[in-house]
Amino acid sequence: MNESEFNKLADATLAAIEQAIERSGAGIDYELQAGGVLELEFEDGSKMVINRHGVAQEIWVAARSGGFHFRADGDRWIGTRDGKELIQALEELLSQQAGEPVKLRG
């Protein structure tokens, strides 16, 4: 995948995550910034950052519980450590940090 293809896929994924967070109804403030950075702030003041990393061609998540990297596999993003799919991992991380269940899928 070339850089342009990666950026397009990563940006679409970040926008979809942003929309899913809004639909979830969770008490999470968010802002998608230029350069492929999605910043989340929780009611307790903690933060989470989800961003694209062009050199590694990965999406990185920095959460209170640690850092996670995801690589594209077709139209899915798979965790480099545990093989979890990005949206599943985010539901778990967001729920932990928010202190309430957060569902991003249907």
Disulfide bonds with the S-S distance in Angstrom:
none
